[in-house]
Amino acid sequence: MVIYANEQDKFEISDKMTQQIEECVNKALEVHCIAEETEISVLFTDNSGIKEINSEMRNIDKETDVLSFP
């Protein structure tokens, strides 16, 4: 299951975009032989949002493109 959260307003999160993300997630799970029920969360945020998360979680006070956590 893919759960989405949108904290930005720069672009619309379309159904086509979420469908493509789910296809990528499903393929990655398949390639890595993860058959159990899995939950993936995707957060769309802006630069200040990602900077805040990066600072809180990694003690790095700057923007980044992607953060991932187990």
Buried (B, 14 or more C-beta within 10 A) or exposed (E): EBEBEEEBEEEEBEEEBEEEBBEEBEEEBEEEEEEEEEEBEBBBBEEEBBBEBBEEEEEEEEBEEEEEEE
